[in-house]
């Protein structure tokens, strides 16, 4: 799930254009997504989530509502806001509520909507272009955009260096057909974990590790296009290499895949750096792990440090809209 943090640099002009096009069905005016593309320049800083490209997004507050059984039998056990088992949110201005239930190891989200007219609740179908049961790197956001109810589905792993978001606005007591944003971005490496044995030059080792991880990232970008591949795609070089047992594993990861190995001198001593992706069982880490071993002369390698670098969006390279 992603947050509803506002992005202050956005203006409300795009939303006004989008709502005007909704008001007259079939109008040829810009869609919400097209208005975002028109006003967001390439090479600007990539936001934490694509939701931050919207105008003043405010997440709907959590609130129970007694809508009866809006979860059809056979899909899941009956769960309601009142009896428990479901996370519920409510937009009072539109008398619109969302019930969500997390299911399974993949943390898939079953979402249902209810609209109250007078004292009666009615189920509301999902808009065309937004799908139920998003899992893993996908998230559903329900709230208001400049005061208008909105539903967004973001896929943060639609490509190696790409993200996708579908957005629907609430109009005339129904969700409108979603518009879609597709973004590609450059990558910045962010230190996420560090562990060093006593007596080793930890800061210098981390600096060298980040340089080597950056080189690995650039090689990856030459092999894998921004779109069309998973962030965890090993580009056919993902043969596992077992991590040697030692007192300093790389943050618990048992295997490194797509590994490159080099020997480097740091602070007058020789070290072996192993750089690659990480695995714990079937779970894959899509950043870079760096394992460091000391190479004392005439003795076996000694694991002394481990570092983890997250791959985070840096600059927007392209942004396009599709109905």
C-alpha positions as CSV (number, residue, x, y, z in Angstrom):
1,X,0.0,0.0,0.0
2,X,1.3,3.4,-0.7
3,X,0.8,6.7,1.1
4,X,-1.2,9.7,0.2
5,X,1.6,12.3,0.7
6,X,0.8,15.4,-1.3
7,X,3.3,16.6,-4.0
8,X,3.4,20.4,-3.6
9,X,4.9,21.1,-7.0
10,X,1.7,20.0,-8.8
11,X,-0.9,22.5,-9.9
12,X,-4.6,21.9,-10.0
13,X,-4.9,22.9,-13.6
14,X,-4.6,19.3,-14.9
15,X,-7.3,18.0,-12.7
16,X,-9.7,20.7,-13.7
17,X,-9.1,19.8,-17.4
18,X,-9.7,16.1,-16.6
19,X,-12.9,16.7,-14.7
20,X,-14.2,18.9,-17.5
21,X,-13.7,16.0,-19.9
22,X,-15.5,13.7,-17.5
23,X,-18.4,16.0,-17.3
24,X,-19.2,15.7,-21.0
25,X,-19.1,12.0,-21.9
26,X,-17.0,11.3,-25.0
27,X,-15.4,14.8,-25.0
28,X,-12.1,15.0,-26.8
29,X,-10.4,16.9,-24.0
30,X,-7.3,15.7,-22.2
31,X,-7.6,12.9,-19.7
32,X,-6.2,13.2,-16.2
33,X,-3.2,11.1,-17.2
34,X,-2.5,13.1,-20.3
35,X,-2.7,16.4,-18.3
36,X,0.0,14.9,-15.9
37,X,2.2,14.0,-18.8
38,X,1.8,17.5,-20.2
39,X,3.0,19.3,-17.1
40,X,5.7,16.9,-15.7
41,X,9.0,17.4,-17.5
42,X,11.4,14.6,-18.3
43,X,14.5,14.3,-16.1
44,X,12.8,15.8,-13.0
45,X,13.3,13.9,-9.8
46,X,11.2,10.7,-9.7
47,X,8.7,10.7,-6.9
48,X,8.6,7.9,-4.3
49,X,5.4,6.7,-5.9
50,X,3.5,7.8,-9.1
51,X,0.7,8.8,-6.8
52,X,2.7,11.9,-5.9
53,X,2.2,13.1,-9.5
54,X,-1.5,13.7,-8.7
55,X,-2.8,17.0,-7.3
56,X,-3.2,17.0,-3.6
57,X,-4.0,13.3,-3.0
58,X,-5.5,12.7,0.4
59,X,-6.0,9.1,1.6
60,X,-9.5,8.2,2.7
61,X,-9.7,7.8,6.5
62,X,-10.2,4.4,8.0
63,X,-13.8,4.1,9.1
64,X,-16.3,1.2,9.5
65,X,-19.5,1.2,7.6
66,X,-22.4,-1.3,7.8
67,X,-22.9,-2.3,4.2
68,X,-24.0,-5.8,4.8
69,X,-22.3,-8.6,2.9
70,X,-20.6,-7.0,-0.1
71,X,-18.2,-9.9,-0.4
72,X,-19.9,-12.6,-2.5
73,X,-19.8,-16.1,-0.9
74,X,-17.3,-18.5,-2.4
75,X,-14.7,-15.8,-2.9
76,X,-13.6,-15.6,0.7
77,X,-15.1,-16.1,4.1
78,X,-17.6,-13.4,5.0
79,X,-15.9,-10.4,6.5
80,X,-17.3,-7.1,7.3
81,X,-16.1,-3.8,8.7
82,X,-18.3,-4.3,11.8
83,X,-17.5,-7.9,12.6
84,X,-13.8,-7.6,11.7
85,X,-11.4,-9.2,9.3
86,X,-11.5,-6.3,6.8
87,X,-9.8,-2.9,6.6
88,X,-12.4,-0.2,5.7
89,X,-12.2,3.4,4.5
90,X,-14.9,5.9,3.9
91,X,-15.3,9.1,1.9
92,X,-18.2,10.9,3.6
93,X,-18.6,13.6,0.9
94,X,-19.5,10.9,-1.7
95,X,-21.0,8.3,0.7
96,X,-18.5,5.8,-0.7
97,X,-16.6,3.1,1.1
98,X,-13.9,0.6,0.4
99,X,-13.4,-2.8,2.2
100,X,-10.1,-4.5,1.7
101,X,-8.9,-7.9,2.8
102,X,-5.3,-9.2,2.6
103,X,-5.1,-12.8,1.5
104,X,-2.3,-15.4,1.0
105,X,1.5,-15.4,1.2
106,X,1.7,-13.0,-1.7
107,X,-0.4,-10.5,0.3
108,X,-3.0,-10.1,-2.5
109,X,-5.7,-7.5,-1.8
110,X,-9.4,-8.3,-2.3
111,X,-11.2,-5.0,-2.5
112,X,-14.9,-4.2,-2.6
113,X,-16.8,-0.9,-2.8
114,X,-20.1,0.2,-1.5
115,X,-22.1,3.3,-2.2
116,X,-24.8,4.6,0.1
117,X,-27.9,6.3,-1.3
118,X,-30.2,7.3,1.5
119,X,-30.2,4.4,3.9
120,X,-29.4,1.8,1.3
121,X,-25.9,0.4,0.3
122,X,-25.2,-0.9,-3.1
123,X,-22.1,-2.7,-4.3
124,X,-20.0,-0.7,-6.8
125,X,-18.0,-2.5,-9.6
126,X,-14.3,-1.8,-10.1
127,X,-13.6,0.6,-12.9
128,X,-12.5,-0.7,-16.3
129,X,-8.7,-0.9,-16.3
130,X,-8.2,-1.5,-12.5
131,X,-8.1,-5.1,-11.4
132,X,-8.9,-6.8,-8.1
133,X,-6.3,-8.9,-6.2
134,X,-3.2,-6.8,-6.7
135,X,-0.2,-8.6,-5.1
136,X,3.5,-7.9,-4.1
137,X,4.7,-4.7,-5.7
138,X,1.2,-3.6,-6.7
139,X,-0.9,-1.4,-4.4
140,X,-4.4,0.1,-4.3
141,X,-4.9,3.7,-3.1
142,X,-8.4,5.1,-2.3
143,X,-8.9,8.7,-1.4
144,X,-9.6,12.1,-3.0
145,X,-7.6,14.1,-5.6
146,X,-8.3,17.8,-5.1
147,X,-11.5,16.8,-3.3
148,X,-12.8,14.3,-5.9
149,X,-12.9,10.6,-5.0
150,X,-10.2,8.7,-6.8
151,X,-9.0,5.1,-7.0
152,X,-5.4,4.3,-8.1
153,X,-3.6,1.1,-8.7
154,X,0.2,1.3,-8.9
155,X,2.6,-1.4,-10.1
156,X,6.1,-0.6,-8.9
157,X,7.6,-3.5,-10.7
158,X,6.1,-3.3,-14.2
159,X,9.7,-3.3,-15.6
160,X,13.3,-3.3,-14.5
161,X,13.3,0.5,-14.4
162,X,9.6,1.2,-15.0
163,X,6.3,1.8,-13.1
164,X,2.7,1.9,-14.1
165,X,-0.3,3.5,-12.5
166,X,-4.0,3.3,-13.4
167,X,-6.3,6.1,-12.0
168,X,-10.1,6.4,-12.0
169,X,-12.2,9.3,-10.9
170,X,-15.6,9.1,-9.3
171,X,-18.3,10.8,-11.3
172,X,-22.1,10.5,-11.3
173,X,-22.1,7.8,-8.7
174,X,-19.7,5.5,-10.6
175,X,-16.1,4.9,-11.3
176,X,-15.0,6.2,-14.7
177,X,-12.7,4.2,-17.0
178,X,-9.2,4.3,-15.7
179,X,-6.4,6.2,-17.5
180,X,-2.9,4.7,-17.4
181,X,0.5,6.3,-16.7
182,X,3.7,4.6,-17.8
183,X,7.0,5.9,-16.5
184,X,10.6,4.9,-16.9
185,X,13.4,6.1,-14.6
186,X,17.0,6.1,-13.9
187,X,18.3,4.3,-10.8
188,X,20.1,5.6,-7.7
189,X,21.7,3.2,-5.2
190,X,20.8,3.8,-1.6
191,X,22.8,2.2,1.3
192,X,20.3,0.0,3.1
193,X,22.4,-2.3,5.4
194,X,26.0,-2.5,6.6
195,X,27.7,-5.0,8.9
196,X,31.5,-5.1,9.6
197,X,33.7,-7.0,11.9
198,X,35.7,-5.0,14.4
199,X,39.0,-3.7,13.2
200,X,38.2,-3.4,9.5
201,X,37.9,0.0,7.7
202,X,34.1,-0.2,7.4
203,X,33.4,3.2,5.9
204,X,36.1,2.7,3.2
205,X,34.8,-0.8,2.4
206,X,31.3,0.5,2.0
207,X,32.5,3.3,-0.3
208,X,34.3,0.7,-2.5
209,X,31.3,-1.6,-2.3
210,X,28.9,1.1,-3.6
211,X,31.3,1.9,-6.5
212,X,31.3,-1.8,-7.5
213,X,27.5,-2.1,-7.1
214,X,27.1,1.0,-9.3
215,X,29.3,-0.7,-12.0
216,X,27.1,-3.8,-11.7
217,X,24.0,-1.6,-12.1
218,X,25.4,-0.1,-15.3
219,X,26.2,-3.5,-16.7
220,X,22.6,-4.6,-15.9
221,X,21.2,-1.6,-17.7
222,X,23.1,-2.5,-20.8
223,X,21.6,-6.0,-20.7
224,X,18.0,-5.4,-19.6
225,X,15.7,-2.8,-21.1
226,X,13.8,-0.5,-18.8
227,X,10.4,-2.0,-19.6
228,X,9.3,-5.6,-20.2
229,X,11.5,-7.3,-17.6
230,X,10.9,-7.9,-13.9
231,X,13.2,-6.0,-11.5
232,X,14.3,-9.4,-10.3
233,X,15.2,-10.7,-13.8
234,X,18.8,-12.0,-13.8
235,X,19.3,-11.5,-17.5
236,X,20.0,-15.2,-17.9
237,X,23.1,-14.9,-15.6
238,X,21.2,-15.7,-12.4
239,X,23.0,-19.0,-11.6
240,X,23.1,-19.2,-7.8
241,X,26.4,-18.9,-6.0
242,X,26.2,-20.2,-2.4
243,X,27.4,-17.6,0.1
244,X,30.1,-19.2,2.3
245,X,29.2,-19.7,5.9
246,X,30.7,-17.1,8.2
247,X,30.0,-14.7,11.0
248,X,28.9,-11.8,8.7
249,X,26.3,-13.0,6.1
250,X,24.9,-10.3,3.9
251,X,21.8,-9.4,6.0
252,X,20.7,-13.1,6.2
253,X,20.6,-13.7,2.4
254,X,21.7,-17.3,1.7
255,X,22.5,-16.9,-2.0
256,X,23.9,-14.4,-4.3
257,X,22.9,-14.6,-8.0
258,X,24.3,-13.0,-11.1
259,X,27.5,-12.5,-9.1
260,X,30.7,-10.7,-10.1
261,X,33.9,-11.1,-8.1
262,X,36.9,-8.8,-7.9
263,X,39.8,-8.3,-5.6
264,X,40.5,-4.7,-4.4
265,X,43.1,-3.0,-2.2
266,X,41.5,-1.0,0.6
267,X,43.5,0.8,3.3
268,X,46.6,-1.2,2.5
269,X,44.9,-4.7,2.6
270,X,43.6,-7.0,0.0
271,X,39.8,-7.9,-0.1
272,X,37.5,-9.9,-2.3
273,X,34.2,-8.3,-3.2
274,X,31.3,-10.4,-4.4
275,X,28.4,-8.3,-5.9
276,X,25.0,-9.7,-7.0
277,X,21.3,-10.0,-6.2
278,X,20.1,-11.8,-3.1
279,X,17.8,-14.7,-2.3
280,X,16.3,-16.2,0.8
281,X,14.6,-19.3,-0.3
282,X,12.2,-18.2,-3.1
283,X,12.3,-14.5,-2.0
284,X,14.4,-12.3,-4.3
285,X,16.0,-9.0,-3.3
286,X,16.1,-6.7,-6.4
287,X,18.9,-4.5,-5.1
288,X,22.6,-5.3,-4.8
289,X,24.3,-7.3,-2.1
290,X,28.1,-7.0,-1.6
291,X,30.0,-9.5,0.4
292,X,33.5,-8.7,1.5
293,X,36.2,-11.2,2.5
294,X,39.7,-10.4,3.7
295,X,42.5,-12.1,1.9
296,X,45.3,-12.6,4.4
297,X,48.5,-13.9,2.7
298,X,48.8,-17.7,2.8
299,X,45.5,-18.1,4.6
300,X,41.9,-18.9,3.5
301,X,39.5,-15.9,2.8
302,X,37.8,-14.5,5.9
303,X,34.3,-12.9,5.6
304,X,34.5,-9.5,7.3
305,X,31.7,-7.3,5.9
306,X,28.4,-7.2,4.1
307,X,26.5,-4.4,2.5
308,X,23.1,-4.0,0.9
309,X,22.1,-1.3,-1.6
310,X,18.5,-0.6,-2.6
311,X,17.8,0.4,-6.2
312,X,15.4,3.5,-6.0
313,X,14.0,5.7,-8.8
314,X,16.2,8.7,-9.4
315,X,15.1,10.8,-12.5
316,X,12.1,10.4,-14.7
317,X,13.3,9.5,-18.2
318,X,9.9,9.1,-20.0
319,X,6.3,9.5,-19.0
320,X,3.4,8.6,-21.3
321,X,-0.4,8.2,-21.0
322,X,-2.8,5.7,-22.4
323,X,-6.6,5.6,-22.1
